[in-house]
Amino acid sequence: MGTAGGVGTAALRLPGLHGYAVEFSPYWPGRVACAAAQYYGIAGCGTLAVLEQNEAGIALLRSFDWNDGLFDVTWSENNEHVLITSSGDGSLQIWDTAKTKGPLQVYKEHTQEAYSVDWSQTRGEQLVVSGSWDQTAKLWDPAVGKSICTFRGHEGVIYSTIWSPHIPSCFASASGDQTLRVWDVKAPGVRLVIPAHQAEILSCDWCKYDENLLVTGAVDCSLKGWDLRNIRQPVFVLLGHTYAIRRVKFSPFHATLLASCSYDFTVRFWDFSKPNPLLETVEHHTEFTCGLDLSLHNRGQV
């Protein structure tokens, strides 16, 4: 976890674990959840680590163990203590950081790795979406003990499922079938299929300032921007990573700024409005860089 602009980096080691996802708390500045797995997620257990950054550095606030690797994590948007993780055994776990034991609930419906989980950010709905290697996405209401709906259509594993920050009941999914898809939970079937790359797509995100703009990151080392009103060609293509892009996130503060991390061990910052869009390459990791998030509270904190 570091700060863009070379202001300095705080580090915390979790021996024997590899981080897959990090997410800043929407409530607590400096609080971060990390989903991690042993042995690169191939075997072994998983840990949800809740970290707190203070003047002294990063401290481990809470950790919860699960009997399979944890691949993604999302904070509740209606309870500051609640998190959901997704796991290699296909299940989702609901955790409460106010309690030492866990989980509160386990949802076991996916038949393969649950690789992605996201809590809706639009007001008026409390919905969670998960994406799995079983090629389905599932919709959950945390108040209900089972999934509400299953979305089928992808012809490869789903790596990423992300809610639109603007449009209620709308989410995007990125898949090994080389497509980006947009879904409306109120309508059956897929709303939009974008053949975004000629490679597996590992990540996608929505622009916080433009409801029609999404970005994809793929195994072909490229990031591409997509305008949902015209999907024939990308609105931007960002090149520079030397291995597959594992995660991409738009900035919460700047309409044209985004960050990506990759199996090339780097985190890169981009401004797609500039002729030379690559702003900075951060090389402080010595392993695959899988998780990335930008703080809503502290501008420039990544």
Secondary structure, DSSP 8 states (H G I E B T S, - for coil): -EETTTTEE-----TTEEEEEEEE-SSSTTEEEEEEEEGGGSSS-EEEEEEEEETTEEEEEEEEEESS-EEEEEE-SS-TTEEEEEETTSEEEEEETTSSS--SEEEE--SS-EEEEEE--STT---EEEEETTS-EEEE-TTSSSEEEEE---SS-EEEEEE-SSSTTEEEEEETTS-EEEEETTSSSEEEEE---SS-EEEEEE-SS-TTEEEEEETTS-EEEEETTB-SS-SEEE---SS-EEEEEE-SS-TTEEEEEETTS-EEEEETTSSS-EEEEE---SS--------SSSTTB-
